[in-house]
């Protein structure tokens, strides 16, 4: 039974002439390119053995999650991205899509699986060579070699290039000496490090013949068969965390731990027996980013997982909101369904629009990811594009996921605060996604730098006349906007009408123009402010960059929002069913105008919108919410979740049953003639 069928008696009905979406077709859109892999993973997650058990202590939770990983192995659920020779499918996009669905079982299981096969195993696969693959991948895949991914240090989180751990080559013994020289260089927050891991892929500064060649990755055994640390290896348990307590996160440190020369994962840099260093990539900077780029799947998967977590939250909250009643509209009338209140629609349906945009944009990055990792698009430019996309979208989706879980929790009142209804636990577990695989603001700074680079590339090879023409254009643009001429023209054209404002300036093309113009203008403004930096001393240039950092990150965030809007629009244009296209167009408009409303001050200050048209944005959003209200249940049905995935009592139809029970009680009481007379009714009668 669908959510729409469950709530027919309590939710808003579709007017007879209303368009309806083709729910299965929209589900296919949201499931994306690797829909089959998603459905297979979702079917597996219906098994209660994979479900999070609320109330477990940390130790019990950790052991349950370890057992779940063994179940994943037994069900052949983890090897899709690995080579066929090791039982895999070389299916990189499908692997990420299936991995994201593990969230419905237990996020701790999902992330511990990600540590084992998406980080530890992937480091061996993508940074190692055939010798390493044959030696260790079978044990990684069957979980006989549980491992930690030892990159992050207490003193250096997102700044991996500056890690303090060293790997110094000793030519006499042909060994690397792994050493942690100070407390800040301890590896920390590592899944599998506190208990279960017997090896780690350790990122350290490779030093040979007195030269530091930068960060490289080494396979380092850390425990014996009895679970005791090997000589020179030490560590601590991170203990209880803010979430994901089914993962045994811990710290590792190394005191002159020796590993064979061949334990260097040497695809991008190698050391010969005599200590000489070679690399197929001459530039140390490009080599470093290539090695880290080989592990970009972490950011990609967090983008998708967060988007689908928001979908789960909205599914639960919107179903509940169409059943739960609160406050009557007058004596003798039914209490009002929560979703019929304008504020409730605004808080949930606007986030529903963003969730659709986020899920659809995620499929585009998955396609790019699969093309790069399969070798279909393996150039340096392709890899850089993928890294930039991941860095742009992961912050937006992880922040949106947390925001949506909190808003959905509040929208369900006290019921939302009950652990059984999922919001609280998911919110705790996803909290760290905002700093996993790179702090969100740092990732957006990387995107901003790429935008500046692309902006500068526009001027390469231009002659003086072309540069002068560009300068004149920039000046004209500032006069046109700064003097309010565009705003004046909009006011005259709209003549005080919301309908005219929408028709003249808030349809799809104009939404795109407003969103893209904001990105271009913000990047150009930052670039102009940074122009003097090239002639400054390094310290002064750094200070100038610090002055524009906030604006650069804002520009990068605007760029990510534009990417989501474009992906959503492309998806709508591919729809052939008229009703589906119309409803999804409304939802896309809600997303686009919501972005414009969020940044209205910028559009007003910079003369992009008149006050009349700016005011129309919010009024039209309200009209869209009214149009979309009858479709709310269809739109969450399209996520394709079943109750075995949601497992929230308030999304099961129980609230509708309670409301019907209450209504039947009062109907019977009135029919019996024993209904007490309301005091206010007596006073009105007198």
LOROTI-849620 format. One record per residue (C-alpha): x, y, z; residue number from 1. Coordinates in nm, 4 decimals, m for minus. Layout:
# LOROTI-849620
X;Y;Z;NUM
...
END
This chain:
# LOROTI-849620
0.0000;0.0000;0.0000;1
0.1389;0.3430;m0.0918;2
0.1473;0.6459;0.1354;3
m0.1228;0.8029;m0.0839;4
m0.3542;0.5074;m0.0265;5
m0.2861;0.4970;0.3472;6
m0.3821;0.8620;0.3930;7
m0.6723;0.8945;0.1526;8
m0.9135;0.9444;0.4401;9
m0.7097;1.2168;0.6052;10
m0.4934;1.3820;0.3386;11
m0.5887;1.6381;0.0780;12
m0.7472;1.4801;m0.2271;13
m0.6402;1.5535;m0.5842;14
m0.8929;1.7775;m0.7585;15
m1.0420;1.6060;m1.0595;16
m0.8632;1.8250;m1.3146;17
m0.5263;1.8140;m1.1382;18
m0.2263;1.6576;m1.3143;19
m0.0830;1.3509;m1.1454;20
0.2704;1.2246;m1.1524;21
0.3546;0.8798;m1.2791;22
0.5032;0.7592;m0.9514;23
0.6981;0.4580;m1.0881;24
0.8435;0.6745;m1.3661;25
0.9590;0.9370;m1.1164;26
1.1066;0.6616;m0.9002;27
1.3109;0.5543;m1.2012;28
1.4369;0.9110;m1.2434;29
1.5417;0.9307;m0.8790;30
1.6975;0.5837;m0.8732;31
1.9157;0.7022;m1.1568;32
2.1530;0.5276;m1.3920;33
2.2238;0.2422;m1.1508;34
1.8641;0.1794;m1.0451;35
1.9087;m0.1991;m1.0561;36
2.1965;m0.1886;m0.8104;37
2.0009;0.0418;m0.5787;38
1.7001;m0.1890;m0.5818;39
1.9156;m0.4931;m0.5114;40
2.0743;m0.3195;m0.2130;41
1.7371;m0.1978;m0.0829;42
1.5962;m0.5486;m0.1039;43
1.8885;m0.6728;0.1046;44
1.8321;m0.3988;0.3636;45
1.4815;m0.5338;0.4325;46
1.6485;m0.8107;0.6328;47
1.6279;m0.7156;1.0051;48
1.9805;m0.8504;1.0515;49
2.1038;m0.5266;0.8912;50
1.8903;m0.2922;1.0980;51
2.0217;m0.0651;1.3664;52
1.9044;m0.1747;1.7110;53
1.8400;0.1350;1.9191;54
1.9577;0.1293;2.2762;55
2.2590;m0.0954;2.2231;56
2.5685;m0.0016;2.4189;57
2.8757;0.1005;2.2220;58
3.0533;m0.2350;2.2581;59
2.7475;m0.4359;2.1556;60
2.6798;m0.2021;1.8645;61
3.0359;m0.2413;1.7354;62
3.0150;m0.6192;1.7382;63
2.6752;m0.6141;1.5660;64
2.8121;m0.3913;1.2896;65
3.1136;m0.6199;1.2418;66
2.8749;m0.9129;1.2018;67
2.6764;m0.7116;0.9474;68
2.9902;m0.6619;0.7390;69
3.0386;m1.0377;0.7314;70
2.6772;m1.0683;0.6130;71
2.7494;m0.8221;0.3333;72
3.0382;m1.0432;0.2241;73
2.8173;m1.3518;0.2348;74
2.5611;m1.1752;0.0163;75
2.8207;m1.0653;m0.2429;76
2.7268;m0.7034;m0.1755;77
3.0655;m0.5344;m0.1575;78
3.2867;m0.6234;m0.4541;79
3.1141;m0.4424;m0.7422;80
3.3910;m0.1840;m0.7893;81
3.6748;m0.4377;m0.7770;82
3.8273;m0.6163;m1.0770;83
3.6572;m0.9234;m1.2169;84
3.9681;m1.1249;m1.1283;85
3.8838;m1.0709;m0.7598;86
3.5138;m1.1464;m0.7886;87
3.4105;m0.7917;m0.8720;88
3.2334;m0.6314;m1.1655;89
3.4449;m0.3224;m1.2459;90
3.1159;m0.1434;m1.1803;91
3.2162;0.1801;m1.0120;92
2.8924;0.3772;m1.0403;93
2.6808;0.0800;m0.9355;94
2.9058;0.0159;m0.6381;95
2.8536;0.3675;m0.5014;96
2.4782;0.3563;m0.5683;97
2.4425;0.0283;m0.3771;98
2.6675;0.1495;m0.0963;99
2.4475;0.4560;m0.0396;100
2.1454;0.2319;0.0206;101
2.3122;0.0706;0.3238;102
2.2104;0.3870;0.5083;103
1.8579;0.2482;0.5449;104
1.9948;m0.0371;0.7572;105
2.2403;0.1331;0.9892;106
2.4661;0.4280;0.9026;107
2.7385;0.2744;1.1214;108
2.7342;m0.0333;0.9023;109
2.7445;0.1833;0.5914;110
3.0439;0.3865;0.7039;111
3.2370;0.0885;0.8447;112
3.1822;m0.0835;0.5077;113
3.3054;0.2344;0.3431;114
3.6189;0.2284;0.5557;115
3.6921;m0.1361;0.4732;116
3.6138;m0.1475;0.1027;117
3.5840;0.2153;m0.0048;118
3.8950;0.3524;0.1682;119
4.1305;0.0815;0.2971;120
4.0662;m0.1534;0.0056;121
4.0444;0.1246;m0.2516;122
4.3797;0.2639;m0.1441;123
4.5363;m0.0746;m0.2235;124
4.3397;m0.1029;m0.5478;125
4.3984;0.2473;m0.6828;126
4.7371;0.3371;m0.5354;127
4.8949;m0.0092;m0.5484;128
5.0040;m0.2319;m0.8352;129
4.9279;m0.5894;m0.9385;130
5.1644;m0.7317;m0.6779;131
4.9749;m0.5531;m0.4010;132
4.6387;m0.6533;m0.5451;133
4.7251;m1.0221;m0.5531;134
4.8756;m1.0140;m0.2069;135
4.6110;m0.8260;m0.0092;136
4.2856;m0.7704;m0.1982;137
4.1453;m1.1231;m0.1428;138
4.1764;m1.0757;0.2340;139
4.0337;m0.7239;0.2129;140
3.7315;m0.8473;0.0228;141
3.6508;m1.1480;0.2411;142
3.7179;m0.9458;0.5583;143
4.0015;m1.1674;0.6782;144
4.2110;m0.8484;0.6620;145
4.0030;m0.5769;0.8278;146
4.1879;m0.2504;0.7881;147
4.2077;0.1163;0.8800;148
4.2585;0.4099;0.6460;149
4.5249;0.6098;0.8296;150
4.5305;0.9484;0.6613;151
4.3866;1.2016;0.9073;152
4.6041;1.3272;1.1915;153
4.5056;1.5112;1.5055;154
4.7091;1.8104;1.3910;155
4.6174;1.7921;1.0223;156
4.2694;1.6999;0.9111;157
4.1825;1.8409;0.5710;158
4.5431;1.9551;0.5113;159
4.6747;1.6114;0.4141;160
4.9844;1.7507;0.2428;161
5.1164;1.8673;0.5810;162
5.0828;1.5397;0.7770;163
5.3645;1.4821;1.0235;164
5.4087;1.1037;1.0015;165
5.7235;1.0085;0.8109;166
5.8315;0.7050;0.6097;167
6.2110;0.7171;0.5820;168
6.3799;0.4681;0.3520;169
6.6709;0.2586;0.4859;170
6.8677;0.1217;0.1849;171
7.0714;m0.1156;0.4040;172
6.7645;m0.3196;0.4973;173
6.5404;m0.2125;0.2056;174
6.2739;m0.1046;0.4510;175
6.0714;0.2043;0.5220;176
6.0713;0.3269;0.8804;177
5.7248;0.4583;0.9704;178
5.7455;0.7074;1.2553;179
5.5169;0.9484;1.4382;180
5.7491;1.2278;1.5549;181
5.5069;1.4207;1.7789;182
5.1619;1.3913;1.9376;183
4.9887;1.6010;1.6735;184
5.0951;1.3485;1.4100;185
4.8974;1.0617;1.5637;186
4.6517;0.9219;1.3141;187
4.3014;0.9743;1.4518;188
3.9292;0.9121;1.3945;189
4.0140;0.5924;1.2057;190
3.7443;0.3293;1.1620;191
3.8680;m0.0236;1.2447;192
4.1619;0.1200;1.4407;193
4.0315;0.0757;1.7955;194
3.9541;m0.2981;1.7779;195
3.9108;m0.4833;1.4536;196
4.1823;m0.3666;1.2162;197
4.4932;m0.5803;1.1639;198
4.6486;m0.3524;0.9010;199
4.6345;0.0072;0.7880;200
4.7033;0.2074;0.4739;201
4.9211;0.4792;0.6266;202
4.9794;0.8141;0.4576;203
5.3224;0.9557;0.5396;204
5.5930;1.1858;0.4070;205
5.8216;0.9682;0.1923;206
6.1853;1.0528;0.2633;207
6.4721;0.8918;0.0756;208
6.8324;1.0065;0.0277;209
6.7513;1.3112;0.2385;210
6.4720;1.4298;0.0085;211
6.1048;1.4533;0.1080;212
5.8934;1.3480;m0.1910;213
5.5658;1.4278;m0.0229;214
5.2785;1.2161;0.0994;215
5.2605;0.8534;m0.0153;216
5.0641;0.5528;0.1070;217
5.2057;0.2411;0.2756;218
5.0542;m0.0909;0.3785;219
5.1391;m0.1358;0.7469;220
5.0387;m0.4372;0.9633;221
4.9231;m0.3155;1.3059;222
4.7978;m0.6196;1.5057;223
4.8823;m0.9862;1.5472;224
4.6426;m1.2791;1.5301;225
4.5477;m1.2245;1.8963;226
4.4458;m0.8619;1.8395;227
4.7526;m0.7152;2.0116;228
4.9459;m0.4239;1.8646;229
5.2667;m0.5191;1.6872;230
5.6004;m0.3860;1.8091;231
5.6260;m0.0109;1.7653;232
5.2539;0.0349;1.6988;233
5.0369;0.1974;1.9626;234
4.6927;0.3440;1.9824;235
4.3826;0.4402;2.1750;236
4.0091;0.3971;2.1441;237
3.8273;0.7194;2.0499;238
3.5392;0.6036;2.2683;239
3.1845;0.7338;2.2541;240
3.1140;0.9804;1.9729;241
2.8272;1.2067;1.8713;242
2.7032;0.9332;1.6374;243
2.8123;0.6265;1.4385;244
2.8969;0.4415;1.7585;245
2.8862;0.1064;1.5829;246
3.2261;0.1938;1.4346;247
3.5417;0.1303;1.6378;248
3.7157;0.4605;1.5689;249
4.0571;0.4976;1.7222;250
4.4037;0.6524;1.7115;251
4.7291;0.5020;1.5877;252
5.0907;0.6044;1.6321;253
5.4157;0.4475;1.5140;254
5.7601;0.4346;1.6700;255
6.0171;0.3360;1.4078;256
5.7958;0.0643;1.2619;257
5.9732;m0.1122;0.9751;258
5.7922;m0.2389;0.6668;259
5.9404;m0.3860;0.3467;260
6.0167;m0.1507;0.0591;261
5.7486;m0.3285;m0.1410;262
5.4813;m0.2169;0.1082;263
5.4891;0.1241;m0.0587;264
5.1762;0.1449;m0.2759;265
5.3800;0.2566;m0.5708;266
5.1518;0.3245;m0.8654;267
5.2387;0.6953;m0.8636;268
5.5802;0.6922;m0.6941;269
5.8419;0.4215;m0.6329;270
6.1715;0.3782;m0.4489;271
6.4336;0.1408;m0.5887;272
6.6525;m0.0790;m0.3688;273
6.9275;0.1837;m0.3718;274
6.6881;0.4540;m0.2524;275
6.6391;0.6364;m0.5808;276
6.2914;0.7780;m0.6323;277
6.0921;0.7722;m0.9567;278
5.7403;0.8737;m1.0521;279
5.5376;0.8817;m1.3728;280
5.4186;1.2261;m1.2608;281
5.7010;1.4796;m1.2486;282
5.5157;1.7543;m1.0614;283
5.5009;1.6860;m0.6842;284
5.1800;1.8879;m0.6557;285
5.0035;1.7116;m0.9393;286
5.1249;1.3744;m0.8086;287
4.9774;1.4477;m0.4668;288
4.6395;1.5523;m0.6057;289
4.6335;1.2530;m0.8407;290
4.6840;1.0153;m0.5480;291
4.4125;1.1813;m0.3432;292
4.1861;1.2046;m0.6476;293
4.1992;0.8271;m0.6764;294
4.0047;0.8188;m0.3482;295
3.7360;1.0737;m0.4397;296
3.4596;0.8134;m0.4073;297
3.4244;0.8977;m0.0383;298
3.2984;1.2473;m0.1201;299
3.0804;1.1185;m0.4006;300
2.9115;0.8583;m0.1801;301
2.8522;1.1036;0.1053;302
2.6765;1.3346;m0.1399;303
2.4352;1.0579;m0.2365;304
2.3881;0.9140;0.1117;305
2.3021;1.2550;0.2570;306
2.0544;1.3257;m0.0223;307
1.8744;0.9970;0.0394;308
1.8782;1.0535;0.4161;309
1.6883;1.3773;0.3518;310
1.4458;1.1762;0.1380;311
1.3851;0.9320;0.4236;312
1.3225;1.2170;0.6677;313
1.0759;1.3902;0.4363;314
0.8970;1.0652;0.3581;315
0.8339;1.0084;0.7277;316
0.7448;1.3694;0.8078;317
0.5146;1.4305;0.5110;318
0.3222;1.1059;0.5641;319
0.2782;1.2002;0.9298;320
0.1857;1.5570;0.8337;321
m0.0988;1.4353;0.6126;322
m0.2446;1.2281;0.8970;323
m0.1820;1.4280;1.2128;324
m0.4522;1.6851;1.2936;325
m0.4137;1.9884;1.5171;326
m0.6571;2.2755;1.5954;327
m1.0051;2.3066;1.4522;328
m1.1224;2.5926;1.2332;329
m1.4395;2.6529;1.4279;330
m1.6951;2.4784;1.6437;331
m1.7919;2.1405;1.5121;332
m1.5299;2.1215;1.2387;333
m1.2533;1.8671;1.2046;334
m0.9109;1.9602;1.3257;335
m0.6778;2.0630;1.0433;336
m0.4265;1.8246;0.8881;337
m0.0764;1.9613;0.9494;338
0.0139;1.9602;0.5792;339
m0.2740;2.1995;0.5104;340
m0.1021;2.4742;0.7092;341
0.1013;2.7125;0.4943;342
0.3997;2.7105;0.7262;343
0.4101;2.3315;0.7355;344
0.4057;2.3228;0.3562;345
0.6851;2.5774;0.3382;346
0.9115;2.3992;0.5840;347
0.8722;2.0550;0.4220;348
0.7911;2.1057;0.0537;349
1.0741;2.3529;m0.0063;350
1.3140;2.0934;0.1351;351
1.1468;1.8278;m0.0777;352
1.2301;2.0342;m0.3863;353
1.5927;2.0654;m0.2777;354
1.6088;1.6912;m0.2101;355
1.4884;1.6133;m0.5616;356
1.7498;1.8512;m0.7027;357
2.0226;1.6972;m0.4876;358
1.9363;1.3363;m0.5789;359
1.9129;1.4119;m0.9500;360
2.2404;1.6078;m0.9516;361
2.4048;1.3220;m0.7651;362
2.3320;1.0835;m1.0505;363
2.5184;1.3149;m1.2868;364
2.8266;1.3093;m1.0667;365
2.7976;0.9284;m1.0444;366
2.8029;0.9076;m1.4246;367
3.1162;1.1246;m1.4297;368
3.2714;0.9175;m1.1520;369
3.2080;0.5917;m1.3350;370
3.3512;0.7310;m1.6589;371
3.6718;0.8410;m1.4853;372
3.7254;0.5259;m1.2813;373
3.6387;0.2912;m1.5670;374
3.8920;0.4688;m1.7892;375
3.6319;0.5933;m2.0381;376
3.7231;0.9508;m1.9441;377
4.0562;0.9283;m1.7713;378
4.2356;1.2509;m1.8660;379
4.3722;1.4918;m1.6062;380
4.0970;1.7373;m1.6997;381
3.8306;1.4703;m1.6444;382
3.9717;1.3892;m1.3027;383
3.9897;1.7549;m1.2083;384
3.6297;1.8062;m1.3189;385
3.5186;1.5096;m1.1079;386
3.7050;1.6345;m0.8012;387
3.5537;1.9806;m0.8434;388
3.2022;1.8401;m0.8824;389
3.2415;1.6251;m0.5723;390
3.3800;1.9176;m0.3735;391
3.0909;2.1393;m0.4883;392
2.8019;1.9005;m0.4224;393
2.9102;1.7120;m0.1097;394
2.8906;2.0249;0.1122;395
2.5447;2.1195;m0.0172;396
2.3943;1.7739;0.0298;397
2.5464;1.7036;0.3708;398
2.4331;2.0402;0.5064;399
2.0913;1.9898;0.3482;400
2.0621;1.6422;0.4976;401
2.1295;1.7708;0.8490;402
1.8975;2.0686;0.8053;403
1.6176;1.8483;0.6719;404
1.6492;1.5898;0.9481;405
1.6229;1.8659;1.2087;406
1.3299;2.0425;1.0412;407
1.1455;1.7151;0.9856;408
1.2027;1.6231;1.3492;409
1.0529;1.9524;1.4659;410
0.7660;1.9221;1.2185;411
0.6650;1.5993;1.3908;412
0.6731;1.7490;1.7402;413
0.7252;1.5121;2.0297;414
0.6813;1.2120;1.8012;415
0.9805;1.3300;1.6042;416
1.1938;1.3278;1.9182;417
1.1293;0.9596;1.9793;418
1.4271;0.7502;1.8710;419
1.1932;0.4958;1.7107;420
1.0909;0.7507;1.4476;421
1.4463;0.7696;1.3095;422
1.5141;1.1454;1.2929;423
1.7231;1.1665;1.6094;424
1.9458;0.8700;1.5319;425
1.9975;0.9658;1.1683;426
2.0746;1.3262;1.2697;427
2.3397;1.2059;1.5147;428
2.4975;0.9660;1.2677;429
2.5046;1.2113;0.9762;430
2.6423;1.5001;1.1796;431
3.0006;1.4056;1.0992;432
2.9289;1.3847;0.7243;433
2.9832;1.7616;0.7141;434
3.3499;1.7075;0.7991;435
3.4045;1.3548;0.6622;436
3.6290;1.3460;0.3551;437
3.7131;1.7129;0.3939;438
3.5498;1.9944;0.5881;439
3.2691;2.1402;0.3786;440
3.4013;2.4951;0.3787;441
3.7480;2.3808;0.2772;442
3.5997;2.1795;m0.0084;443
3.4088;2.4855;m0.1269;444
3.7302;2.6859;m0.1120;445
3.8838;2.4312;m0.3508;446
3.5864;2.4836;m0.5816;447
3.6296;2.8586;m0.5564;448
3.9931;2.8337;m0.6595;449
3.8914;2.6268;m0.9626;450
3.6337;2.8917;m1.0551;451
3.9043;3.1594;m1.0320;452
4.1325;2.9492;m1.2496;453
3.8603;2.9073;m1.5127;454
3.7869;3.2795;m1.4954;455
4.1522;3.3639;m1.5556;456
4.1708;3.1205;m1.8471;457
3.9215;3.3398;m2.0339;458
4.1937;3.5982;m2.0818;459
4.4738;3.3738;m2.2017;460
4.5780;3.4586;m2.5575;461
4.3587;3.7687;m2.5716;462
4.5047;4.0777;m2.7362;463
4.4844;4.4300;m2.5976;464
4.1705;4.5171;m2.7968;465
3.9849;4.2124;m2.6680;466
4.0866;4.2842;m2.3089;467
3.9763;4.6459;m2.3488;468
3.6400;4.5350;m2.4847;469
3.5962;4.3048;m2.1861;470
3.6799;4.5898;m1.9470;471
3.4237;4.8140;m2.1172;472
3.1651;4.5374;m2.0895;473
3.2356;4.4963;m1.7201;474
3.2000;4.8703;m1.6667;475
2.8756;4.8816;m1.8619;476
2.7420;4.5905;m1.6603;477
2.8144;4.7727;m1.3348;478
2.6455;5.0898;m1.4632;479
2.3435;4.8955;m1.5896;480
2.2924;4.7100;m1.2622;481
2.4344;4.9630;m1.0178;482
2.2205;5.2487;m1.1434;483
1.9079;5.0391;m1.1054;484
1.8240;5.0528;m1.4755;485
1.7386;4.6819;m1.4901;486
1.5250;4.7140;m1.1774;487
1.3460;5.0168;m1.3263;488
1.2748;4.8272;m1.6461;489
1.1346;4.5335;m1.4510;490
0.9048;4.7581;m1.2490;491
0.7638;4.9196;m1.5630;492
0.7154;4.5832;m1.7351;493
0.5497;4.4164;m1.4373;494
0.3107;4.7046;m1.3545;495
0.2518;4.5761;m1.0029;496
0.1319;4.2313;m1.1069;497
0.2659;3.9078;m0.9562;498
0.1518;3.7186;m1.2657;499
0.3425;3.9570;m1.4921;500
0.6480;3.9366;m1.2670;501
0.6468;3.5593;m1.2964;502
0.5824;3.5571;m1.6694;503
0.8361;3.8281;m1.7467;504
1.1179;3.7299;m1.5191;505
1.0772;3.4185;m1.3021;506
1.0287;3.1354;m1.5525;507
1.2962;2.8739;m1.6169;508
1.5191;3.0784;m1.8480;509
1.5146;3.3753;m1.6146;510
1.5808;3.1549;m1.3124;511
1.8887;3.0194;m1.4884;512
2.0027;3.3683;m1.5851;513
1.9664;3.4929;m1.2277;514
2.1473;3.1949;m1.0750;515
2.4302;3.1870;m1.3297;516
2.4710;3.5643;m1.3313;517
2.5164;3.5585;m0.9549;518
2.7941;3.2994;m0.9797;519
2.9726;3.4829;m1.2598;520
2.9467;3.8187;m1.0875;521
3.0693;3.6876;m0.7534;522
3.3679;3.5112;m0.9120;523
3.4555;3.8186;m1.1190;524
3.4354;4.0399;m0.8120;525
3.6684;3.8141;m0.6105;526
3.9093;3.7876;m0.9049;527
3.9282;4.1657;m0.9409;528
3.9926;4.2094;m0.5695;529
4.2720;3.9515;m0.5856;530
4.4509;4.1094;m0.8835;531
4.7082;4.2955;m0.6702;532
4.8154;3.9683;m0.5038;533
5.0488;3.8752;m0.7904;534
5.2724;4.1723;m0.7062;535
5.2635;4.1303;m0.3272;536
5.4942;3.9562;m0.0843;537
5.3641;3.6076;0.0069;538
5.2426;3.7142;0.3515;539
5.0551;4.0131;0.2119;540
4.9040;3.8030;m0.0663;541
4.7846;3.5492;0.1920;542
4.6280;3.8275;0.3963;543
4.4469;3.9580;0.0877;544
4.3163;3.6108;0.0082;545
4.1933;3.5809;0.3646;546
3.9940;3.8996;0.3149;547
3.8018;3.7505;0.0228;548
3.7762;3.3942;0.1553;549
3.4155;3.4232;0.2727;550
3.3037;3.5682;m0.0602;551
3.4947;3.3018;m0.2540;552
3.3255;3.0234;m0.0570;553
2.9871;3.1889;m0.1114;554
3.0560;3.1954;m0.4860;555
3.1471;2.8267;m0.4804;556
2.8273;2.7435;m0.2944;557
2.6278;2.9415;m0.5502;558
2.8029;2.7416;m0.8225;559
2.6967;2.4138;m0.6589;560
2.3371;2.5358;m0.6347;561
2.3432;2.6254;m1.0043;562
2.4688;2.2759;m1.0893;563
2.1792;2.1232;m0.8951;564
1.9250;2.3495;m1.0676;565
2.0627;2.2627;m1.4110;566
2.0569;1.8894;m1.3372;567
1.6970;1.9107;m1.2122;568
1.5943;2.1077;m1.5224;569
1.7611;1.8590;m1.7565;570
1.5699;1.5775;m1.5871;571
1.2382;1.7620;m1.6222;572
1.3014;1.8246;m1.9921;573
1.3471;1.4500;m2.0491;574
1.0031;1.3676;m1.9014;575
0.7414;1.2779;m2.1624;576
0.4290;1.2313;m1.9470;577
0.2437;1.5650;m1.9353;578
0.1192;1.5415;m1.5773;579
0.4564;1.4348;m1.4447;580
0.6338;1.7113;m1.6348;581
0.3966;1.9762;m1.5021;582
0.4267;1.8743;m1.1372;583
0.8048;1.8327;m1.1570;584
0.8290;2.1735;m1.3259;585
0.6464;2.3242;m1.0283;586
0.8863;2.1449;m0.7953;587
1.1878;2.2654;m0.9955;588
1.0500;2.6195;m0.9876;589
1.0084;2.5897;m0.6112;590
1.3752;2.4927;m0.5851;591
1.4972;2.7684;m0.8168;592
1.2858;3.0445;m0.6685;593
1.3764;2.9216;m0.3213;594
1.7424;2.9831;m0.4061;595
1.6601;3.3285;m0.5394;596
1.4534;3.4075;m0.2296;597
1.7395;3.2930;m0.0061;598
1.9718;3.5383;m0.1792;599
1.7228;3.8208;m0.2409;600
1.9432;4.0757;m0.0669;601
2.2185;4.0117;m0.3209;602
1.9803;4.0461;m0.6150;603
1.8379;4.3712;m0.4764;604
2.1709;4.5242;m0.3759;605
2.3238;4.4394;m0.7123;606
2.0262;4.5613;m0.9127;607
1.9292;4.2269;m1.0607;608
1.5701;4.2420;m0.9380;609
1.3281;4.5246;m0.8809;610
1.1549;4.5480;m0.5456;611
0.8295;4.4533;m0.7222;612
0.9764;4.1419;m0.8803;613
1.1639;4.0496;m0.5624;614
0.8392;4.0634;m0.3696;615
0.6774;3.8424;m0.6304;616
0.9297;3.5667;m0.5635;617
0.7924;3.4883;m0.2196;618
0.4307;3.5289;m0.3326;619
0.4829;3.2865;m0.6211;620
0.6551;3.0376;m0.3925;621
0.3390;3.0370;m0.1826;622
0.1299;2.9664;m0.4918;623
0.3602;2.6787;m0.5856;624
0.3243;2.5301;m0.2375;625
m0.0541;2.5309;m0.2745;626
m0.0251;2.3635;m0.6159;627
0.2145;2.0998;m0.4858;628
0.0253;2.0202;m0.1660;629
m0.2037;1.7580;m0.3290;630
0.1030;1.5886;m0.4783;631
0.3105;1.5676;m0.1612;632
0.2405;1.2006;m0.0948;633
0.2986;1.0990;m0.4560;634
0.6304;1.2818;m0.4527;635
0.7539;1.0988;m0.1425;636
0.6096;0.7693;m0.2672;637
0.8418;0.8159;m0.5640;638
1.1447;0.7752;m0.3359;639
1.0572;0.4069;m0.3454;640
1.0942;0.3333;0.0242;641
0.8950;0.0638;0.2025;642
0.8188;0.0513;0.5728;643
1.1013;m0.1994;0.6194;644
1.3347;0.0821;0.5119;645
1.1740;0.3696;0.7017;646
1.0821;0.1750;1.0170;647
0.9200;0.4814;1.1745;648
0.5886;0.4085;1.3456;649
0.4521;0.7511;1.2510;650
0.4967;0.6733;0.8806;651
0.3179;0.3380;0.9002;652
m0.0416;0.4660;0.8955;653
m0.0798;0.4376;1.2722;654
m0.1604;0.8079;1.3055;655
m0.4435;0.7763;1.0525;656
m0.5844;0.4916;1.2575;657
m0.5662;0.7020;1.5737;658
m0.7446;0.9919;1.4037;659
m1.0160;0.7643;1.2696;660
m1.0588;0.6090;1.6133;661
m1.1009;0.9534;1.7705;662
m1.3486;1.0622;1.5029;663
m1.5533;0.7433;1.5490;664
m1.5579;0.7984;1.9241;665
m1.6958;1.1519;1.8970;666
m1.9445;1.0536;1.6248;667
m2.0801;0.7795;1.8495;668
m2.0899;1.0118;2.1478;669
m2.2885;1.2718;1.9545;670
m2.5245;1.0072;1.8212;671
m2.5899;0.8806;2.1741;672
m2.7090;1.2226;2.2871;673
m2.4630;1.2108;2.5762;674
m2.2125;1.4589;2.4316;675
m2.1471;1.7276;2.6991;676
m2.2518;2.0766;2.5991;677
m1.9598;2.3102;2.5451;678
m1.9595;2.6069;2.7843;679
m1.8958;2.8504;2.5008;680
m2.2011;2.7205;2.3141;681
m2.4197;2.7900;2.6190;682
m2.2925;3.1470;2.6454;683
m2.3486;3.2081;2.2745;684
m2.7031;3.0742;2.3059;685
m2.7760;3.3200;2.5837;686
END
